Amino acid sequence: MEKVFVAQRVATKLFATENAVDTAMMEAAELIADMLKARKDIGLSAVVGDRASAKLVEALAALGQARSAMVEMHNELNDVKLRIGIRTKLAGIEDKSQDAVRGQATELREVS
């Protein structure tokens, strides 16, 4: 199998993993907001659920560290790609793009 197709397979998984970490961070942040609003809506003291909130903040911090590690790993893999002679830009689909909405496949583009 050609190196570029193997690299594209790895890149697709990398982009999916990065997206999953970002999604988990967004969900955790929304959960914090919802927990605080729920406590206020019910009229509970600030001490109610404090330990749970603190644990969620710890989890969010861990997700932040995971995201930083993914970014560093992405950069390392980019260096590997160049060392093995792949000059093609490996692209993935992002949910925010119109291409994803239309269901277009991942593409390979030549980089000069």
N, C-alpha and C positions, 0 to 999 in steps of 0.2 A: 504494500500500500504506500502511496506517495506521502512524503513527510508533511506536505501542506494539509492534506486531508486529516491526518492524525492530529496535527497541531490544531486544526479547526475544531475537531471533536473535543479536545482538551479546552480550547478557548470557549466553546459553547457551554461546557460544564462550569468553567470559571465564571462566566457572566451570570449564569443561573445561580451559582452559589453567592456571588456578590449581591445579586438582587434579593435572595432569600434573607441574607443578613440585614440588608437595608429594610426589608419588609418587617422583619422581627423587631428591629429598633423602632420603627414607626408604630407597630402594634403595642409595644411596651410603653412608649411615650403616651399613646392614646389611653392605655389602661391607667397610667398614673393620673392623667387628667380626669378620667371617669371616676376613679376611686375618690379623688378629692372633691369632685362635684357631688358624688353620692353622699359622702359624709356631710357636706354642707346642706344638701337638700333634705336630709333626714334630721339635721340639727344635732349631730353627734359631736362630742368633744374631740379636740385635735389628737388626744391620746388614743382614741379608738382607732385601731388598725395601724397604729404608728409602726409597729414591728413589721407588718406586712408591707407597708410602703417602703420602709428602709430596705427590705429584701428585694423589692422590685427595682429600687434605685441601684442596688448592687448588681442585679441581673442586667440592667441597662448599661452599666459601666463595663461589664464583661462583654456585652455585645459591641460596645465601642472599641474595646481592645481587639475583638475578633475582626471587626471591620478594618482596623488599622493593619492587622496581620494579613488580611486578604489583599489590601492595597499593596503592601510590601511584596507579597507573593506574586501578585500580578506583574509588578515591575521586574521581579526576578525571572519570571517566565518569558517576559518580553526580551530580556537579555539572552536567555537560552534560545529563543526563536531565532534571533539574529546570529548567534554562534553556530547554529546548525544550518545556516544558509537560507532561511526563509525570509524573504523580503516582502511578502504579501501581507497586507493589513488583514488581520482576522477580525471579522465583525460579527456581532450578535444582534439579536432582535431585542429592543427595549420596548416595554409596554407603552411608553409615552409616545412612541412614534406612530405615524400614520401607516407605515409598512406593517407593523404588528397588527393593526386593526384590519388591514386587508389580508393578513395571513401570509405575507411573503416570506420566503425561506431566508436563512442566513446566507450572506453573500461573501465572496472573496473579491478583493480589489487589489490591483497592482499598485505598489507605492514606488514613486521614482526616487 
